[in-house]
Every structure is written in structure tokens, then in C-alpha cells.
């Protein structure tokens, strides 16, 4: 381990006032600005300071460790370390909660020594996003581990605080550092450092002050507090609005435990298509409720109907070209982009979309009859694919590209007459028929078959992989349906399918099932 300099008395460097700080930040979070402020603060208050950075860790989308060492200026030039050492840090600052977890696992946080300051918000890693199922790491476990590992843990949502004050998270982290009392400088010294930077001073000072107060009180803003206002009342033309209220009354007649999911599903389906599609959703759900009653669903707290309310809406709201175009041209989407980018000083915000259409997606947008004609002629399909299958970067803030996407979104009224809808309809009906058949024989197996729908998501190749896994899992039902633990085995197969993108775990699990089971009637 590199020390700052050798003391003639043999005392530890920490006794001479050496302070070691690590700042862990993802790209764009201002880790460089924060570490620069810390160095400027130290130098303005009689300390010698040095900052280094160690970039990398692609799984964290450009996470960087900034390392600062500072020591009182006693007229000698110290030798300062270039990298942090495990077990040897006084302060660790994490610009996101999982970065705090990474600091703990790397040994940067030492009980009885390290003050850990972290923002409670999430920035999802690539390794979390590529998981076919829910790949989110458990934030609560990280918080518990950080609380146990640190001498003091200061944690609240500084990203939200920065947005509320119109500033950047680096100013909030700087305020939390000041409020924690971990550095031997007064608040005024921190504020003078911000003023000396000369950029965004007023907003940075607002954010600094808010975070200072929160850190000083050890306040924690619960992450579950909703930021969004209550949803506005549904408005629209009198005809569709009356139909919507009629559908809501149908939901109100359902069992109490089913209503929340059914109401959410209905809203999603109507937003996706129209109120007639919402009526179709409720027709299918009511048919499932009838099966549930016949199968004794009251004993199981209507688990089958709750699962159907959730996954049927997901099945009916598949991602196609029309849906993608619709979402990309909504005003709310541009508002989110603008809020994230926060252009200032009259800057022009440009939005560039990357699009890679494929031949089968084009065929899916054809009328059913014409699309089936193309599907039956592979050479025609290949000819179409060669002409459309290439990546394009389109600036949707420009009029012509926006109108192109807007026109695609305008095809929503004819969606149910297109080939893609015919394929999705056939697949959905086969899935529901299998679930209904299973629930009359084994209630929990029927619920598991419905839940298998979570394997299908996304569009293009992602959707195709999901459908392939779904078909393999549900196709294994005849192998196990006579067993008492049939539902258990389907759940295990589904979890194996969610475990990796390539499906290696699923193939192994299916091989295990085939080793002890045989299809009914074999």
C-alpha cells in the first residue's frame, strides 16, 4: 500500500491528517465535477490534494472510480497514492445505490472507519437489462449491507432532489458530504467552492443546501414515494367515453381481489387499441372467471383470474411496428426526453432513433391474405428482407421522419386486419385453451401455464426468442401433467428459461423432464 510520505516518528499517515476519498459514479453523473470540487475545497483550506480516476467496468455503463487524497500542507511535498486500497478509505461517495453496493463488495467500506454517502436512485446495469426475466438487483439488500458495513451511512434520493432543485446530482452529493461532517471544513467553505466554479452557481447552491440539511438530519426520502401526480380523469368524445365507463362497471362486478389487475389491464388494452379491444379483453377475462368458479377458485383466492387479468393484457398488447411508432411520437415521450436532457440557453434538442426493420416485420404489416401469400413464398420474403433489413438513424425531431412514424402509428385502426395480429391471435387462443384445459384438472398447473406468458416480451428477435422459449415450456406440459408436482415442474422450466438468453438452462431442464416422464398415451 502506498503511503503519502514517511513520517520520522513512525506514526501512521492518518495521524498526520491524511484523508482518503473514493467517488464512484456512472458516466454523466458528474463524478469528475464532484472530485474537482473536493480538490478545490481542500486546496483553498490549507491542504495539498490529488485526484486520479480509474475508468472502465463496461457492465456499469462507464462507471468510474475517482480517488482523492488530501493532507494538511506542512511545507513538504507528499507522495500520494494513485488508487484506493480496500480497508483504507475514510469516505466513499456513490452516485447511485448499486455503486454503493459495488464499493462494499470491493472492500472500500470499512466498519468503524468509512462514511458512506450514496444516492438511493437506480441506474440499471447492462447485466440487469439483458436478463430475459426480471434481472433487477435487490436495492434493499444493498442498503442493508451498506448500513452494516459503514461507520455511517447517509442515503437518500439525490437524483430526485437534483431534479426538484433544477441542478445536478453532483451538487447534491457535495451537499451530503458537507452535511455528513466527515470533512473538517465549514459549510461556508463548501459554498465558496461552488461559487468559485462560476457555472450554474444558483441552482447548485440550492441543491447543495437541500442535501446538506437532509444529510445533517440523516434524513432518508423513501424510494417508494411516488413522484408522479395522480392520473388525470379520463376525457374524450362522449361515445368512447360512455363505452369506457361501461367497461369499468363490468370490472366492478368482478371479485374484489381481481379488480385492481383487471382495471390496470383494461386501461392498458384500451390505450393500446380502443374500447372495442377492451371489451374483447373483458369477454375473455369473464370466460376465465367462469372457469375459475367451476374449478373452485374461491379456495385459491382467484389466483387463476388474477394471473389471466395480468398476462392476457400483456398478450393482447404485443409490440409491433405500429406500437413502436405510436410510443415514439407521443408528446409525453418528448417531454420525458426533454426532462432528461434539460437543454438550456435556447439549445435545440435533437432526437435520433436507431431503426432496423426486418422483412418479417414488413410482412406482418400486410393485410392477412396478402401476408400469407408472401409467407408461402420464401423467395419473395427474402427479396423484401434484402431491401429493408439495414440499420437507419432517423432524427424524429425533424418534420418528415416524424410524419413517417406518425403515419405508421395511424395504422392502429386497421391493426386487427393485419397478418401480425392474426399470428398473435392464434397463439393467444392456443395458450388460453391450454390453460383452461389444465385448470380443470390441476388448478395450480393452470395458473403456471398462464404465468408462462411472461416469457414473451419485446419485438423483433427478442420477441421471437421469447415465443420459442414459451412454446418449449408449455409444450412440456403433457410430459408432467399427470404428476402431483406438475405445476412445480412447469415453474422450474419457466425459471430456467428466464435464467439465460441463449436457453441453455432451459434445454437442460427439459432434458431432465424427458428423462423421467413420457407424454400421456405414449
BELBELVEN-V305977 format. One record per residue. SS is DSSP state (H for helix, E for strand, - for the rest). OMEGA is omega in whole degrees, -180 to 180 (NA if undefined). Layout:
ss = (SS;SS)
omega = (OMEGA;OMEGA)
This chain:
ss = (-;-;-;-;-;-;-;-;-;-;-;-;H;H;H;H;-;-;E;E;E;E;E;E;E;-;-;-;-;-;H;H;H;H;H;H;H;H;H;H;H;H;H;H;-;-;E;E;E;E;E;E;E;E;E;-;-;H;H;H;-;-;-;E;E;E;E;E;E;E;E;E;-;-;-;-;-;-;-;-;-;-;-;-;-;-;-;-;-;-;E;E;E;E;-;-;H;H;H;H;H;H;H;H;H;-;-;-;-;-;-;-;-;-;E;E;E;E;E;-;-;-;-;-;-;H;H;H;H;-;-;-;-;-;-;-;-;-;H;H;H;H;H;H;H;H;H;H;H;-;-;E;E;E;E;E;-;H;H;H;H;H;H;H;H;-;-;-;H;H;H;H;H;H;H;H;H;H;H;H;-;-;-;-;-;-;H;H;H;H;H;H;H;H;H;H;H;-;-;-;H;H;H;H;H;H;H;H;H;H;H;H;H;H;H;H;-;-;-;-;-;-;-;-;-;-;-;-;-;-;-;-;-;-;-;-;-;H;H;H;H;H;H;H;H;H;H;H;H;H;H;H;-;-;-;H;H;H;H;H;H;H;H;H;H;H;H;H;H;H;H;H;-;-;H;H;H;H;H;H;H;H;H;H;H;H;H;H;H;H;H;H;H;H;-;-;H;H;H;H;-;-;H;H;H;H;H;H;H;H;H;H;H;H;H;H;-;-;-;-;H;H;H;H;H;H;H;H;-;-;H;H;H;H;H;H;H;H;H;H;H;-;-;-;-;-;-;-;-;-;-;E;E;E;E;-;-;-;H;H;H;H;H;H;-;-;E;H;H;H;H;H;H;H;H;-;-;H;H;H;H;H;H;H;H;H;H;H;-;-;-;E;E;E;E;-;-;-;H;H;H;H;H;H;H;H;H;H;H;H;H;H;H;H;H;H;H;E;H;H;H;H;H;H;H;H;H;H;H;H;H;H;H;H;H;H;H;H;H;-;-;-;H;H;H;H;H;H;H;H;H;H;H;H;H;-;-;-;-;H;H;H;H;H;H;H;H;H;H;H;H;H;H;H;H;-;H;H;H;H;-;-;-;-;-;H;H;H;H;H;H;H;H;H;H;H;H;H;H;-;-;-;-;H;H;H;H;H;H;H;H;H;H;H;H;H;-;-;-;-;-;-)
omega = (-179;176;-179;173;-178;178;-179;-179;-178;178;175;180;-179;178;179;176;178;178;-177;-175;172;177;180;-176;173;-178;178;-178;175;177;178;178;-178;180;176;176;-178;179;180;178;-179;-177;179;-177;171;179;166;-175;179;176;173;179;178;-178;174;-179;-175;-179;178;176;175;178;-178;174;175;-176;-179;169;178;-179;180;-179;179;176;176;-180;-178;171;-175;-177;-178;-177;177;178;178;178;-172;-177;179;-178;172;180;-179;-177;-180;-169;180;172;174;177;179;177;179;-177;179;178;-179;-175;-175;178;179;-177;-167;168;-179;179;-175;169;-173;-178;-177;165;-170;180;177;-179;176;-175;-174;179;-179;178;179;-177;-177;173;-175;-179;-178;178;178;179;180;-180;180;179;-179;-173;-172;171;175;-176;178;-172;170;-174;-178;176;178;180;178;179;-178;-179;178;-178;-177;-176;-180;178;178;177;178;177;178;177;179;-178;-180;-178;-177;178;-175;-179;179;180;-178;-180;177;-178;178;177;179;-180;-179;180;173;-178;178;-171;-175;-180;180;179;176;180;179;-177;179;-180;178;-180;-179;-179;-180;179;-174;-178;175;177;-176;-178;-176;178;-175;178;-173;176;179;-179;-180;178;-179;179;179;178;-173;-178;178;-179;176;178;178;-180;177;177;179;178;176;176;180;179;-178;177;-173;-176;-178;-170;-177;-179;179;179;178;178;179;180;-179;-177;180;176;-179;-174;-180;-177;177;176;175;176;177;178;-179;176;180;180;178;174;176;177;178;176;-179;178;-179;-179;179;-176;180;178;-176;179;175;-178;-179;-178;178;178;179;-180;-178;-170;174;177;178;-180;-178;-179;-179;-179;174;-178;-180;-179;180;179;179;-178;-177;-178;179;179;180;180;178;177;179;179;-179;179;180;-177;-180;178;-177;176;180;180;180;180;178;-179;180;179;173;-178;-179;-180;179;-175;-177;176;176;178;180;179;178;172;-171;-178;-180;180;178;178;179;180;-179;-180;-176;-179;177;178;178;178;178;-177;-180;-176;-178;-171;173;-177;179;173;-173;177;-174;172;175;-171;-174;177;179;180;177;178;180;177;176;178;180;177;-177;-180;-178;-176;-174;176;-177;-176;-178;180;178;177;-179;180;-180;-180;180;-178;177;178;180;179;179;179;179;178;-177;-174;179;-180;-177;-173;-177;177;177;178;-180;178;177;-177;178;-180;180;177;-175;177;176;-180;179;-175;178;179;-179;178;179;179;179;179;178;-178;180;180;-180;177;178;-180;180;-180;-172;-169;179;-178;178;-179;-178;-179;178;-178;177;176;179;178;179;179;176;178;180;-172;-180;-175;-175;179;-180;180;179;179;178;180;178;177;177;179;-179;-178;-180;-177;177;179;178;179;-179;NA)
